[in-house]
Amino acid sequence: MSTKAAPASQEFLDQNQYSLKSILRYERIFGHTWVSTGGETTTKDFLIKLDLRPGQRVLDAGCGTGGSAFFMARYYGVSVHGVDLSTNMINIARDRLAREDKEVREKVTFEVADITKVHYDNNSYDVIYSRDTVLHIPDKEQLYRYIHAWLKPGGTLFITDYCRGDRQHSQEFLDYVKQRGYDLRTVQGYGKVLEQAGFREVQAVDLTKTFISILNNELKYFEPTRQAFIQDYSEEDYNEIVEGWRAKVVRCTAGDQAWGMFLARK
């Protein structure tokens, strides 16, 4: 069974996990314009799988502060529409977009919206891309039916997302999921959701070991910046990030938490 949770509201995200301060803190460990696992490094690796071509249309669902959208537009020549529920995320992304060169500015747009409630034309996107976002959405079944409709025939879906391990979970993990308002599926269960939504050639890959390695590397490079970070924020903020990353490593090592990568076609 999945751990059911209420969908995260815009107000909840903007005032808590994705407050302006929290987002900028996250960027100090993920990298400038990045708020997803591995930042630019993992993005480069994942985009190789998508066969992006100039002129294609990409929907970046849960686009954060714009890192993936900027990267895809700059290096692949695709047009990217980024959507995020967090007003703070989109305000930062738009501010960054205004500073980009003309070529990128002409290819990237951002929208504050709930991806479960927006309406896009059927068969309108070549690629739909999302990084560690759908964990906030309980009704994944309905969401992926929408996404399937928005993709062009032959289009590609690419997702990474927090998942749960296929085991009896610790109470600490269940409390964490409830506190964050997450809805986490097993990697294989997530893959079945995509198949039931009509996707074909579904690849559901457990990348938890890779996730642990990335988390450890992020800590390795973040911890030496301690003094500079504390000058800009506080020791409490520094400890919160480090302890949060270490806790993720513990949850993944114990088999409670997992990280999945999903690639599928329409």
N, C-alpha and C positions, 0 to 999 in steps of 0.2 A: 504493500500500500504506500502511496505517496503521502508526504506530510502536508496536509492541506493548510492553507493560509489565506487570509484576506488579501486581495490585490493591493499593492502599495499605491497610496494616493500621491498626487503631485505635492500636496502640502507636506505629507510625511517625508517624502524624499528631499524636498527643498529645505526642510528645517532640521533634518537629521543626517542620514548617511550622505546625502549630496548637498549639504549646505555649501555656500561659496567657500568657506574656510576648508571644509573637508575635501572638496574637489581639488583645490590648489595643493593641499597636503598630499593627496594621492598622486598628483602629477610629479611630486618630488621623488617618488619611488618608481612610478611607472615611466616617467619621462614627459617632457613638455608636450602638451596636447593629447596625452594618452591617459586613459583611465581603465584599461583592460589588461589582463594578464600578459606579461612579457612585452607590452608596449610595441615599439616599432619592430623589434626583432621577430616576435611571433607573427606579426602582421605580414612582414616580408615573406616568411616561410609559408603562411597560409594562402596568400594571394597567388602564389605560383600554381596552386591547384585549380584556380578558377578560370584560366584561359581568357583573361580580360582583354578586350580589344577596343581601340579608339572608337568613340561614338556610341558605345553601349550605355544603357541606363542602369544604374545601380541604386537600390534602396538600402540605406544603412540604418537598420532598426536598432535604436538605442545607441545613437552615434556619439554620445558623450561630448567631449570638448573638441571633436573634429579630426583627431589624428588620422583615422583610417580614411575618412573622406578626402582629406587633403592629399594623402599619400596616393590613393587610387587615381585622383584627378591629375596629379602632377606627373606620375610615372607611367600611368597606363592610358591616359587620355580619355577616360570615361566620365560621364556626367553622373554626379552623385547627389541624391536627395537624402539628407540626414534628418531623422526624426527622433526626438527624445521627450520623455514625460517631464524631465527636470528643466524648469525654467532657467535655473542657474547654469546648467550644462550648455543650453542653447545660447544664452547670453554670452558666455565665454567663447563658444565656438564662432558666433557671429563677429565678435570683436577680433578674434584671430583671423577670420576670413577677410576682414577689411584690410588686413595688413599683408595679405598674400598678393602674389603677382597677378596680373590681369588674366592670364590663361587659367589659373586656378579659380579665381573669382567668378569667371564666366561659366564654370562647370559645376560649382557646388552651391547648393541651397540647403537651408536648415529650417526646421519647423518644430514648434512646441506642440506635441500632440500625444494622445494615448494611442499606441499602435493597435490596441484592441477595438478602437472606436473610429479610427479614420476610414475614409473611403477613397480608394485609388481605383483607377480604371483596370478592368480585367486585361490580362495579356499585355501589360505595359512596362514590365521590368525584365531585363536580361538576367540580372543577378539580384538576389536579396541576401543580405549579409548582416550578421548580428553577432556581437561579441559579449558574452557574459551578461546578458540582459534579460532573457526570457525567464530566468529564475524568479523574477518578481511577479510572473503571471500564472495564476492557477489554471485557467482554462486554456491550456496549450492546444488542446484538440481543436477548439474553434479558431484560435489564432492561426494555426497552420493551414486550416481550410481557407481562410482569407488569403494568406500568403501564397498558397498554391494558385488561387484564382488570379492574383496580381502578376504572377510570373508569365512570361511568354512561353509558348510551347517550346520545349527543349531547354528552357531556362534553368539556372542553377541556384540552389539554396545552399548557403554555407553558414553554419552556426558553431560557436563554442559556448558552452554553458556549464555552470556548476551543476553537479548531479549528486546523488547519494550512492553509497556503496550498497551492494546486495547482501545485507547482513542485518542482524538485530542491532539497533542503534543505541548508543549511550544516551542517558538522559541529558547530559551536557550538550550533545549535538542537537537533540530535539529542542532543547531550550533556545539554542543559538538560532535554529531555523525559524522558530516561532517569533523570536525577538526581532529578527530581520524581515519577517513577513515573506519568506521564500517559499516556493513550491518546487521541490526537487524530486526528480525521477531517477531511476537507475539509467545507466547509459543505454542498455538494451531496451528498456521500457520507453525511453525517449525515441529511439529509432522506430519502435512500433507505432508511436503517435504519428510520426511522419509518414509511414506507410499507409496508415489508416486515413490520413488526410489526402491521399492520392499520389504521393511522391513515388518515384521509381528509382532504382539503382541506389538505394539508401545505404550509406556507409555510416555506421555508428561505432566510433573508435574511442576506447577508454585511454585517455592521455594523462591519467593521474600521476604516473611516475614522472612524466615530463613536467607536469604542474609542480610537483614537489621540487624538482631541479630548478625550475624557473623561480619559485618562491625563495629558495636558498640563495640563488644568484642575485635576486633583487635585494635581499638583506645584505649580502656580501658587499654590494656597491653602495647601499644606503647607509649602513652603520658608520662608515668613516666620515660621513657628512654630519655627524651628530651635532657638533658645536655650531656649525652654520645654520642647521635646521632649527635648533633651539633659539638662536638669535632671532630668527624670523617668526617663530611660533612659540613653543614652550617645551620644557622637558616632558610635561604631561602628554603633549601631542606626539612627541617623538616616541615615548614609551608605548602609546596607544597603537601606533603603526607597527612597531617592532613586535609587540606582544600579539597583535592581530595576525601578522604574517606567521609567527611561530605557531600560533594556535591552528592556523590552516594546515601547516605541515603536520601537526599532531593528529588532526582530524583525518587527513588523507592517509597518513601512515597507519592509523588504526583501522582504516577501512570504512569509516563513517562517511566521509566526503569523497567525491570523485570529480573528475573534470572530463567532459565529453566533447568530441569534435564530430560534427554531423555534416555530411555532404550528400546532396540528393538532386535529382533532376525532375522536371515536370514532363 
